[in-house]
Amino acid sequence: MAEFLSQDEIDALLDIAEQGEDIEQDSEEQVVSKEKNYSIYDFKKPNRISNEQFKAFSTLHDKMLRDLITDLSAMLRKIVDVKLYSIEQMTYGEFILSIPQLTSLNTLSIKPLDGRIVIECNPGISHKIIAELLGSGAVAASDNLDRELTEIEVEIFDHFYQLLVSHMYDAWDEVSTINFKIQTRDTNANAIQIISDHEIVLLVVLEITIDEESGFLSICYPISYIESLLNKIVEKIFAEGKNKKISRKKDITTLISGAKMSIQAVMAETEISVFDILNLKEDDVIVFNKNANSASTKLYINNKEKFVATSGLSNNRKAVQIQGNIDHEKQETLETLRNMREERRVQAKETKSNIDRLLSEKDIF
């Protein structure tokens, strides 16, 4: 600390602390940056959702995955891992270009809301899930993953989609009742056009891993259809977290409320050697470290110095009134600063005397 603070900085900190202000305030907050903070904004792809909405949307789907993993593992009788890979804001045209041309696509109605959403599962994992549902578990090496799914495979794979849709319904039900219903099924990305290409969508990408094979599943939400629910998601998710904290605080308070603690009020203290104690005699006087008229008292909780108080009487009983906390860390910091200031004053005085001596010696010669 002594290597970085100047004398003026030490004096300023002591002045602030002695006036009762917080000396631990980050000095960086007091420095106004002269640099302009800016970020690049693309007007072709406007940000339609805030950071809070983005975070709440992510939390909603994280919760959905917890139960989905369990039920999907039970359906396939395999250990399955599903992770939230990413959530991105893009245009619908970019979404279509980001997925394989031949893949598994379903469109879902979202009544009572208008419009539809799209679920896409790429061949990297859809063929594996179909193989597991058929009981073989292994995708044939000769099987071309770039081909379209057959009608039978589409029907089989529909069991997976039905499971996913049921968990989407449960997750969104905490925010609003949305009846997800599969309307169309297709294998050609160009055949699915739920909105115009320049419309903004929220793309939720899940990574599904079965054995050592993995692939991606995408859920495409047009923002124009779900925009009215974004604030509700924020309120629900954040309120739930706040209620959990309040509930936990109440539980902790209830648990510790019955704990008993010893309180000691010390009106005066002094230091005395063992020799003096052994030689105490009748009529000897022990002098304490403060005036006898002072009502200030220190309160010890379980033998730990905690509060400053004033002693007195209340309803003809001895009592103490708490005046404030004893901040040992602040006191130690203040003491350190005072010592540093004193050391620098001594050093400055010695330096000045040495310079005067050298100057006087120079004049003599």
C-alpha positions as CSV (number, residue, x, y, z in Angstrom):
1,M,0.0,0.0,0.0
2,A,2.8,2.4,0.9
3,E,4.3,1.9,-2.6
4,F,1.3,3.2,-4.4
5,L,-0.4,5.9,-2.3
6,S,0.9,9.5,-2.3
7,Q,0.9,11.7,0.8
8,D,-2.0,13.7,-0.7
9,E,-4.0,10.5,-1.2
10,I,-3.4,9.3,2.3
11,D,-4.5,12.7,3.7
12,A,-7.6,12.6,1.6
13,L,-8.5,9.1,2.7
14,L,-8.1,10.0,6.3
15,D,-10.2,13.1,5.9
16,I,-13.0,11.1,4.4
17,A,-12.8,8.4,7.0
18,E,-12.7,10.8,9.9
19,Q,-15.9,12.4,8.6
20,G,-17.7,9.1,8.8
21,E,-17.7,8.2,5.1
22,D,-16.9,4.8,3.7
23,I,-13.2,4.6,3.1
24,E,-13.5,1.4,1.2
25,Q,-15.3,3.0,-1.7
26,D,-13.6,2.0,-4.9
27,S,-11.4,4.8,-6.1
28,E,-12.2,3.8,-9.7
29,E,-15.8,5.0,-9.2
30,Q,-14.5,8.5,-8.5
31,V,-12.5,8.7,-11.7
32,V,-14.5,9.9,-14.7
33,S,-13.3,8.2,-17.8
34,K,-12.5,10.5,-20.6
35,E,-12.9,7.7,-23.1
36,K,-16.2,7.3,-25.0
37,N,-18.0,4.0,-24.3
38,Y,-19.8,2.8,-27.4
39,S,-20.9,-0.4,-29.0
40,I,-21.6,-1.2,-32.6
41,Y,-25.3,-1.3,-33.5
42,D,-26.6,-2.9,-36.6
43,F,-29.9,-1.3,-37.7
44,K,-30.6,-4.2,-40.0
45,K,-30.7,-6.5,-37.0
46,P,-32.1,-4.5,-34.1
47,N,-31.8,-5.9,-30.6
48,R,-35.4,-6.6,-29.6
49,I,-34.8,-8.0,-26.2
50,S,-33.0,-6.7,-23.1
51,N,-30.3,-8.5,-21.2
52,E,-32.7,-9.3,-18.4
53,Q,-35.2,-10.8,-20.9
54,F,-32.3,-12.8,-22.5
55,K,-31.2,-14.1,-19.1
56,A,-34.7,-15.0,-18.0
57,F,-35.4,-16.8,-21.4
58,S,-32.2,-18.8,-20.9
59,T,-33.2,-19.8,-17.3
60,L,-36.7,-20.9,-18.5
61,H,-35.1,-23.4,-21.0
62,D,-32.5,-24.5,-18.5
63,K,-35.3,-25.6,-16.2
64,M,-37.0,-27.4,-19.0
65,L,-33.9,-29.5,-19.7
66,R,-33.7,-30.9,-16.2
67,D,-36.9,-33.0,-16.6
68,L,-36.4,-33.6,-20.3
69,I,-33.0,-35.4,-19.7
70,T,-34.7,-37.8,-17.2
71,D,-37.7,-38.7,-19.5
72,L,-35.6,-38.9,-22.6
73,S,-33.1,-41.3,-20.9
74,A,-36.1,-43.4,-19.8
75,M,-37.6,-43.4,-23.3
76,L,-34.3,-44.5,-25.0
77,R,-33.0,-46.6,-22.1
78,K,-29.7,-44.8,-22.5
79,I,-27.8,-42.2,-20.6
80,V,-28.6,-39.0,-22.4
81,D,-27.1,-35.5,-21.9
82,V,-28.9,-32.4,-23.1
83,K,-27.3,-29.0,-22.8
84,L,-28.3,-25.5,-23.6
85,Y,-25.7,-24.8,-26.3
86,S,-26.7,-21.2,-27.1
87,I,-29.5,-18.6,-27.5
88,E,-29.0,-16.2,-30.3
89,Q,-31.0,-13.3,-31.9
90,M,-30.9,-13.4,-35.7
91,T,-33.2,-13.1,-38.7
92,Y,-35.3,-16.0,-39.9
93,G,-33.4,-16.1,-43.1
94,E,-30.1,-16.6,-41.2
95,F,-31.8,-19.4,-39.2
96,I,-32.8,-21.3,-42.4
97,L,-29.3,-20.9,-43.8
98,S,-27.7,-22.2,-40.5
99,I,-29.5,-25.6,-40.6
100,P,-29.0,-28.5,-43.1
101,Q,-31.2,-28.4,-46.2
102,L,-32.4,-32.0,-45.5
103,T,-33.3,-32.3,-41.8
104,S,-36.2,-33.0,-39.5
105,L,-38.5,-30.0,-39.1
106,N,-41.8,-29.5,-37.2
107,T,-43.9,-26.4,-37.0
108,L,-45.9,-25.8,-33.8
109,S,-48.9,-23.6,-33.2
110,I,-48.7,-21.5,-30.0
111,K,-52.4,-20.8,-29.2
112,P,-53.7,-18.5,-27.9
113,L,-50.8,-16.5,-29.4
114,D,-50.6,-15.9,-33.1
115,G,-48.2,-17.6,-35.5
116,R,-46.0,-20.6,-35.2
117,I,-42.6,-21.7,-34.1
118,V,-40.2,-24.2,-35.6
119,I,-38.3,-27.1,-34.1
120,E,-35.4,-28.6,-36.1
121,C,-33.4,-31.7,-35.2
122,N,-30.3,-32.2,-37.5
123,P,-29.4,-35.6,-38.9
124,G,-26.4,-35.9,-36.7
125,I,-28.7,-36.9,-33.8
126,S,-32.1,-37.6,-35.3
127,H,-30.9,-40.9,-37.0
128,K,-29.4,-42.0,-33.6
129,I,-32.6,-41.4,-31.8
130,I,-34.6,-43.3,-34.4
131,A,-32.1,-46.2,-34.1
132,E,-32.5,-46.2,-30.4
133,L,-36.3,-46.1,-30.6
134,L,-36.2,-49.1,-33.0
135,G,-34.0,-51.0,-30.6
136,S,-30.9,-51.4,-32.7
137,G,-29.1,-48.5,-31.0
138,A,-26.5,-48.2,-33.8
139,V,-26.7,-46.2,-37.0
140,A,-25.6,-48.3,-39.9
141,A,-22.3,-47.2,-41.4
142,S,-23.9,-47.4,-44.9
143,D,-26.7,-45.1,-43.9
144,N,-26.6,-41.7,-45.6
145,L,-27.2,-39.0,-43.0
146,D,-27.9,-36.5,-45.7
147,R,-30.9,-38.3,-47.1
148,E,-34.5,-37.4,-46.3
149,L,-36.2,-39.4,-43.5
150,T,-38.7,-41.9,-44.7
151,E,-42.4,-41.7,-43.7
152,I,-41.9,-44.5,-41.2
153,E,-38.9,-42.8,-39.7
154,V,-40.8,-39.6,-39.5
155,E,-43.6,-41.3,-37.6
156,I,-41.2,-43.0,-35.2
157,F,-39.3,-39.8,-34.6
158,D,-42.6,-38.1,-33.8
159,H,-42.5,-39.8,-30.3
160,F,-39.4,-37.8,-29.5
161,Y,-41.1,-34.5,-30.6
162,Q,-44.2,-35.3,-28.5
163,L,-41.9,-35.7,-25.5
164,L,-40.1,-32.5,-26.2
165,V,-43.4,-30.6,-26.7
166,S,-44.8,-31.8,-23.4
167,H,-41.8,-30.4,-21.5
168,M,-42.0,-27.1,-23.4
169,Y,-45.7,-26.9,-22.3
170,D,-44.7,-27.5,-18.7
171,A,-41.9,-24.9,-18.8
172,W,-44.0,-22.2,-20.4
173,D,-47.0,-23.0,-18.2
174,E,-45.3,-21.2,-15.3
175,V,-45.4,-18.0,-17.4
176,S,-48.5,-18.4,-19.5
177,T,-50.7,-21.2,-20.8
178,I,-49.5,-22.0,-24.3
179,N,-51.0,-24.9,-26.2
180,F,-48.1,-26.2,-28.3
181,K,-49.4,-28.4,-31.1
182,I,-47.5,-29.9,-34.0
183,Q,-49.1,-28.7,-37.2
184,T,-46.7,-29.7,-40.0
185,R,-43.8,-32.0,-40.4
186,D,-41.2,-31.7,-43.1
187,T,-37.6,-32.7,-44.1
188,N,-36.8,-29.8,-46.4
189,A,-35.8,-26.5,-44.7
190,N,-36.8,-24.4,-47.8
191,A,-40.4,-25.7,-47.4
192,I,-40.9,-24.1,-44.0
193,Q,-41.7,-20.4,-44.2
194,I,-43.5,-19.2,-41.0
195,I,-42.4,-15.5,-41.3
196,S,-40.5,-13.4,-43.8
197,D,-36.7,-13.8,-43.9
198,H,-35.9,-10.4,-42.4
199,E,-38.0,-10.9,-39.3
200,I,-36.1,-11.3,-36.0
201,V,-36.2,-14.6,-34.1
202,L,-34.8,-16.1,-30.9
203,L,-32.9,-19.3,-31.7
204,V,-32.5,-21.8,-28.8
205,V,-29.9,-24.4,-29.6
206,L,-29.7,-27.6,-27.6
207,E,-26.9,-30.1,-27.8
208,I,-28.0,-33.7,-27.4
209,T,-25.4,-36.4,-26.6
210,I,-26.2,-40.2,-26.7
211,D,-23.2,-42.5,-26.2
212,E,-20.5,-40.7,-28.1
213,E,-22.7,-39.3,-30.8
214,S,-24.1,-35.7,-30.5
215,G,-26.1,-33.3,-32.5
216,F,-28.1,-30.1,-32.3
217,L,-31.8,-29.4,-31.9
218,S,-33.0,-25.9,-32.6
219,I,-36.2,-24.1,-31.4
220,C,-36.9,-21.0,-33.4
221,Y,-39.2,-18.4,-31.7
222,P,-40.2,-15.4,-33.8
223,I,-39.9,-12.5,-31.4
224,S,-43.0,-10.7,-32.9
225,Y,-45.1,-13.7,-31.6
226,I,-43.7,-14.0,-28.1
227,E,-42.7,-10.4,-27.4
228,S,-45.8,-9.9,-25.2
229,L,-44.6,-12.7,-22.9
230,L,-40.9,-11.6,-22.4
231,N,-41.6,-9.3,-19.5
232,K,-43.8,-11.9,-17.9
233,I,-40.8,-14.4,-18.1
234,V,-38.6,-11.8,-16.4
235,E,-41.1,-11.2,-13.6
236,K,-41.7,-14.9,-13.1
237,I,-38.1,-16.0,-13.1
238,F,-36.6,-13.1,-11.1
239,A,-39.6,-13.1,-8.6
240,E,-39.1,-16.8,-8.1
241,G,-35.4,-16.3,-7.3
242,K,-36.2,-13.5,-4.9
243,N,-38.9,-15.5,-3.1
244,K,-36.4,-18.4,-2.7
245,K,-33.9,-16.0,-1.1
246,I,-36.6,-14.5,1.2
247,S,-37.8,-18.0,2.2
248,R,-34.3,-19.2,2.9
249,K,-33.6,-16.1,5.0
250,K,-36.8,-16.8,7.0
251,D,-35.7,-20.4,7.5
252,I,-32.3,-19.4,8.7
253,T,-33.7,-16.7,11.0
254,T,-36.1,-19.3,12.5
255,L,-33.3,-21.8,13.0
256,I,-31.0,-19.3,14.8
257,S,-33.7,-17.3,16.6
258,G,-33.7,-19.7,19.6
259,A,-29.9,-19.8,20.0
260,K,-28.6,-18.3,23.3
261,M,-25.7,-16.0,23.4
262,S,-23.8,-14.4,26.2
263,I,-23.7,-10.6,26.4
264,Q,-21.2,-8.7,28.5
265,A,-21.1,-4.9,29.1
266,V,-17.6,-3.7,29.9
267,M,-17.6,-0.2,31.2
268,A,-13.8,0.1,31.7
269,E,-10.6,-1.8,31.0
270,T,-7.0,-1.6,32.0
271,E,-3.7,-3.5,31.7
272,I,-1.9,-4.8,34.8
273,S,1.0,-7.2,35.2
274,V,0.8,-10.5,37.0
275,F,3.4,-9.2,39.5
276,D,1.1,-6.3,40.4
277,I,-1.9,-8.6,40.8
278,L,0.0,-10.9,43.1
279,N,1.0,-7.9,45.2
280,L,-2.4,-6.3,45.5
281,K,-3.3,-5.3,49.1
282,E,-6.3,-3.8,50.8
283,D,-6.9,-0.2,50.0
284,D,-4.9,-0.4,46.8
285,V,-6.4,1.6,43.8
286,I,-6.6,0.3,40.3
287,V,-6.8,3.1,37.7
288,F,-8.8,2.3,34.5
289,N,-8.3,3.7,31.0
290,K,-11.2,6.3,31.1
291,N,-12.9,8.9,33.2
292,A,-15.2,7.7,36.0
293,N,-17.9,10.0,34.7
294,S,-17.9,8.4,31.2
295,A,-21.0,6.3,30.4
296,S,-19.5,4.7,27.3
297,T,-19.5,0.9,27.3
298,K,-18.3,-1.8,25.1
299,L,-20.6,-4.8,24.5
300,Y,-19.1,-8.3,24.0
301,I,-21.2,-11.0,22.2
302,N,-19.8,-14.4,23.0
303,N,-16.5,-12.8,24.1
304,K,-16.2,-10.8,20.9
305,E,-16.2,-7.0,20.9
306,K,-19.2,-6.0,18.8
307,F,-21.0,-2.8,19.8
308,V,-20.4,0.6,21.4
309,A,-23.1,1.5,24.0
310,T,-24.0,4.0,26.7
311,S,-24.7,2.7,30.2
312,G,-27.6,3.9,32.3
313,L,-30.9,3.0,33.9
314,S,-34.2,1.9,32.5
315,N,-37.2,1.2,34.8
316,N,-34.8,1.3,37.7
317,R,-32.7,-1.4,36.2
318,K,-29.2,-1.2,34.9
319,A,-29.2,-1.0,31.1
320,V,-27.1,-0.2,28.0
321,Q,-28.2,1.6,24.9
322,I,-26.4,0.5,21.7
323,Q,-24.9,3.4,19.8
324,G,-23.2,1.6,16.9
325,N,-21.1,-1.2,15.6
326,I,-17.4,-1.5,16.2
327,D,-15.7,-1.7,12.8
328,H,-12.3,-3.3,13.6
329,E,-11.4,-3.4,9.9
330,K,-12.0,0.3,9.5
331,Q,-10.0,1.1,12.7
332,E,-7.1,-1.0,11.5
333,T,-7.1,0.7,8.1
334,L,-7.2,4.1,9.8
335,E,-4.4,3.2,12.0
336,T,-2.4,2.0,9.0
337,L,-3.0,5.2,7.2
338,R,-2.0,7.3,10.2
339,N,1.2,5.3,10.6
340,M,2.0,5.8,6.9
341,R,1.4,9.5,7.1
342,E,3.6,9.8,10.2
343,E,6.4,7.8,8.5
344,R,6.3,9.9,5.5
345,R,6.3,13.1,7.6
346,V,9.4,11.8,9.4
347,Q,11.0,10.8,6.1
348,A,10.2,14.2,4.6
349,K,11.7,16.0,7.7
350,E,14.8,13.9,7.5
351,T,15.2,14.5,3.8
352,K,14.8,18.3,4.3
353,S,17.3,18.3,7.1
354,N,19.8,16.4,5.0
355,I,19.3,18.8,2.1
356,D,19.8,21.8,4.4
357,R,22.9,20.2,5.8
358,L,24.3,19.5,2.3
359,L,23.5,23.1,1.2
360,S,25.2,24.5,4.3
361,E,28.3,22.4,3.7
362,K,28.4,23.5,0.1
363,D,28.3,27.2,1.2
364,I,31.2,26.6,3.6
365,F,33.3,25.2,0.9
